[in-house]
Amino acid sequence: MRPTPTRPAFDRIARPYRWLEYLSFGPLLERCRFYRLPQLADARSALVLGDGDGRFLARLLKSNPQLRVDAVDLSPAMLQLLSNRAAEAGALDQVTLHCTDAREFIPTASYDLVVTHFFLDCFTRDELHALTGRIRSHLTPGARWVVSEFAIPPGVVSLPARFIVWILYVTFGLLTGLEVRRLPDYTAALKGAGFSLRGRRGWLRDVLVSELWESGQPTVRVAPGIHESMTSIGSSLLQPPDPCPPSSVPGFDPTIPPFRGPDPGTDSPPDPIPPPEPDPEPQLPPGPSPTPAP
């Protein structure tokens, strides 16, 4: 019998979340969240996991009045803050709230956008592989996944970055009961689910990163016998006999394989990342707010 996952208590940090965020990283976490907004204006159906107090979602809804959103969060207090911000944006009717653990959430719609801001670091490697695999089956071809996360860059910055991340995990463990203590390899989980990295932007020497991933076409699986029959029929119908067989061409050497171009299975290079937008002046609310999920 599979053990029930331990659920962190994020209600404890819901109201002071934004203040804690500014005390730790200033405006950089918010800048990282908002960086991809100009690229998401054409999204129509989004799954937003763990957006915290909803600052990103409110901005996204304002810029995209056609968007329908499933917002998933384990914390009722976080969802209430998110709901309040969506209402202030006049877009609450575009949002369906799901107060549940993302590890247990079963999508009921098809999405062309998934958003996870400082959220994937709350899971183990196995949990992430299960999560990305389950969500992948509910995405449209070419769907995008926006990730904001902490990272351990190589080189001399590695040691201070590890210390910062360790401090964050210890702090969140004490405040919420989060049991994870190291950054999981979420890139392996996304690649395993058929996503390719299309853009990456870093802050603090790449300790904070914003990434844009894109899914490929879904794989159609056909029984081997049927596949072979269809291939042979298609070849005979769609390809007329070659009027000039290679063997009749002077100098033709059948031992030299034909050039077939680059391997279509390799990932294309990431798209160039647009320059960042001017930073908005942070507007702190009169009340407390939330802290970034490590």
Secondary structure as UniProt FT lines:
FT   HELIX           10..13
FT   TURN            14..16
FT   HELIX           17..25
FT   TURN            26..27
FT   HELIX           28..34
FT   TURN            35..36
FT   HELIX           37..40
FT   TURN            41..42
FT   STRAND          45..49
FT   TURN            52..53
FT   HELIX           55..63
FT   TURN            65..66
FT   STRAND          68..73
FT   HELIX           76..88
FT   TURN            89..90
FT   HELIX           92..94
FT   STRAND          95..99
FT   TURN            102..104
FT   STRAND          111..117
FT   HELIX           120..122
FT   HELIX           125..136
FT   TURN            137..138
FT   STRAND          139..150
FT   HELIX           155..157
FT   HELIX           158..176
FT   HELIX           186..192
FT   TURN            193..194
FT   STRAND          195..203
FT   TURN            204..207
FT   STRAND          208..215
FT   HELIX           224..238
FT   HELIX           246..248
FT   TURN            250..251
FT   TURN            254..255
FT   TURN            264..265
//
